[in-house]
Amino acid sequence: MKQILIIDDEAPIRKMLRILLEKNDYAVIDAQDGSQGVKLFKEHKPDLIITDLIMPEKEGLETIIEIKKLNLDTKIIAISGGGVVGPETYLDLAKNLGAQYSFNWIFAIR
């Protein structure tokens, strides 16, 4: 079974993604910030990471950089609902740092 690591500081987002992914037969682990996410990545070596970009402690861009240093082949999807300069700027940066996909979840639910 493929394993996915969700990293997001908002518990409702983690819960929604967990429910969706588990219903589609994925094993899910989750972290509330980038520091915890990197720790879980090292322990579990998930097949995919879905990470928010704007979080306390270690934000998503830092998390992507650190995980890519550990394993360049790691598949990452970056998600964001906003920020000071708007989600598109952060999402573009995430793709430049190695995220395969980026997704503005606020736009998607409107």
C-alpha positions, 0 to 999 in steps of 0.5 A: 500500500502506498503511503502519503505524508500530509504536512499542514498546520490546520487539523481540519485540512489534514483530516479532510485529506486523510479521509479522502486518501484512506478511502482510496486505499492509501496509508496516511501519516500526518504532521502539524508542521515541517519539523515534525514532517521531516522527522516522519519522512526520515522514519517512514520514507513515504511515497508522496508528500503533500505539504502546506506552504505557510506554517509555523515552526518550519514552513513548507518551502524550508521543508521541501528544501530539506526533504529534497536534500535527503532524497531528490526523487521524493514526490511532493505536492505543495498546497496553499490557501494564501499568505502575505503575497498570495498563494500563487507566489508561494506555489511557484516557489515550491515548484522551483524548489522541486515540488512536482505539483502545486495547488491553491486549495482556496481557489479550488473550493470556491 
